[in-house]
Amino acid sequence: MKVARIGSASFQLTLHGYELATLMAAVRWAAEGGEGELTADARAQLHAVLAAYEAELGRANEDQASQT
C-alpha cells in the first residue's frame, strides 16, 4: 500500500490486489448486514491492511510536513 497526499484533503491510494479484495470483502459483509462473525483469517487480513494504511498515512503526513 502507498498513500500520497495530493491536496489538503485529497489522497492517492495505491493498493495491491489482495488489499483491495480484503477491503471490498469487508464492505460487502457490512453492506449485507454484517450477520455472523468474521473468520479469524478475515480479521487478521483487515488488521494487516489497517496497519499498512496507518503506517503509510503517517509517512505521507511526515512527507508533507517536511515540505512546508
Residue frames relative to the residue before (quaternion, step in Angstrom):
aa qw qx qy qz dx dy dz
M 1.0000 0.0000 0.0000 0.0000 0.00 0.00 0.00
K 0.0297 -0.7653 0.6428 0.0188 3.51 -1.14 0.73
V 0.1076 -0.7731 0.6238 0.0399 3.55 -0.94 0.94
A 0.0128 -0.7813 0.6238 -0.0142 3.56 -0.84 1.00
R 0.3312 -0.7136 0.5805 0.2101 3.55 -0.93 0.92
I 0.0876 -0.8242 0.5592 0.0161 3.58 -0.65 1.12
G 0.7709 0.0613 -0.0670 0.6304 3.55 1.33 0.10
S 0.7222 -0.4390 0.2903 0.4488 3.56 -1.25 0.09
A 0.8039 0.1240 -0.0669 0.5778 3.60 1.08 -0.64
S 0.6109 0.5369 -0.3463 0.4676 3.59 1.22 0.47
F 0.0812 -0.7918 0.6054 0.0052 3.52 -1.03 0.89
Q 0.2350 -0.7097 0.6376 0.1857 3.51 -1.28 0.46
L 0.1289 -0.7989 0.5868 0.0277 3.55 -0.73 1.12
T 0.0854 -0.7574 0.6457 0.0462 3.56 -0.92 0.95
L 0.0633 -0.8277 0.5567 -0.0299 3.54 -0.57 1.21
H 0.4534 -0.6066 0.5720 0.3152 3.52 -1.26 0.52
G 0.6606 -0.5322 0.3545 0.3932 3.57 -1.12 0.54
Y 0.6747 0.4886 -0.3135 0.4559 3.60 0.93 -0.81
E 0.6158 0.5335 -0.3533 0.4598 3.61 1.10 -0.60
L 0.6559 0.4946 -0.3050 0.4818 3.57 0.96 -0.86
A 0.6518 0.5130 -0.3186 0.4588 3.59 0.94 -0.84
T 0.6293 0.5316 -0.3275 0.4628 3.59 1.02 -0.79
L 0.6742 0.4896 -0.2930 0.4689 3.57 0.90 -0.92
M 0.6805 0.4865 -0.2996 0.4588 3.58 0.90 -0.87
A 0.6136 0.5304 -0.3527 0.4666 3.60 1.06 -0.63
A 0.6571 0.4945 -0.3109 0.4765 3.59 0.99 -0.80
V 0.6393 0.5121 -0.3243 0.4731 3.59 1.00 -0.78
R 0.6476 0.5161 -0.3177 0.4618 3.58 0.94 -0.88
W 0.6407 0.5258 -0.3160 0.4617 3.58 0.97 -0.91
A 0.6839 0.4774 -0.2848 0.4726 3.59 0.89 -0.94
A 0.6671 0.5147 -0.3029 0.4454 3.60 0.93 -0.90
E 0.6978 0.4480 -0.2639 0.4927 3.57 1.13 -0.61
G 0.6990 -0.4974 0.2541 0.4465 3.55 1.23 0.35
G 0.3655 -0.7801 0.4549 0.2258 3.56 1.24 -0.04
E 0.2764 0.7836 -0.5166 0.2066 3.57 1.06 0.66
G 0.7606 0.2976 -0.2551 0.5176 3.53 -1.03 0.77
E 0.5073 -0.6332 0.4866 0.3240 3.52 -1.31 -0.06
L 0.5071 -0.5977 0.5152 0.3468 3.50 -1.24 0.50
T 0.5118 -0.6240 0.4836 0.3389 3.55 -1.10 0.62
A 0.6476 -0.5071 0.3886 0.4152 3.56 -1.23 0.34
D 0.6337 0.5253 -0.3317 0.4610 3.61 1.01 -0.74
A 0.6533 0.5092 -0.3157 0.4629 3.58 0.94 -0.85
R 0.6492 0.5032 -0.3181 0.4734 3.59 0.95 -0.84
A 0.6475 0.5203 -0.3180 0.4571 3.59 0.96 -0.84
Q 0.6511 0.5059 -0.3159 0.4694 3.58 0.97 -0.83
L 0.6548 0.5050 -0.3132 0.4670 3.59 0.96 -0.84
H 0.6415 0.5113 -0.3263 0.4696 3.59 0.98 -0.78
A 0.6462 0.5205 -0.3192 0.4578 3.61 0.99 -0.79
V 0.6615 0.4880 -0.3063 0.4800 3.59 0.94 -0.88
L 0.6470 0.5174 -0.3169 0.4617 3.59 0.96 -0.83
A 0.6517 0.5082 -0.3170 0.4654 3.60 0.94 -0.84
A 0.6465 0.5052 -0.3192 0.4743 3.60 0.98 -0.82
Y 0.6405 0.5245 -0.3193 0.4612 3.58 0.97 -0.84
E 0.6830 0.4875 -0.2981 0.4549 3.59 0.81 -0.96
A 0.6446 0.5112 -0.3215 0.4690 3.60 1.00 -0.78
E 0.6873 0.4751 -0.2832 0.4708 3.58 0.90 -0.89
L 0.6269 0.5227 -0.3416 0.4659 3.60 1.01 -0.72
G 0.6319 0.5241 -0.3236 0.4705 3.57 1.00 -0.78
R 0.6498 0.5073 -0.3074 0.4754 3.57 0.99 -0.86
A 0.6536 0.5134 -0.3131 0.4596 3.60 0.93 -0.87
N 0.6564 0.4991 -0.3097 0.4734 3.58 0.99 -0.80
E 0.6399 0.5099 -0.3257 0.4738 3.59 1.02 -0.75
D 0.6320 0.5344 -0.3269 0.4562 3.58 1.00 -0.82
Q 0.6671 0.4877 -0.3061 0.4726 3.58 0.95 -0.87
A 0.6469 0.5223 -0.3225 0.4525 3.61 0.94 -0.83
S 0.6806 0.4848 -0.2998 0.4604 3.60 0.98 -0.75
Q 0.6516 0.5160 -0.3111 0.4608 3.60 1.22 -0.38
T 0.6730 0.4809 -0.3044 0.4724 3.60 1.22 -0.24
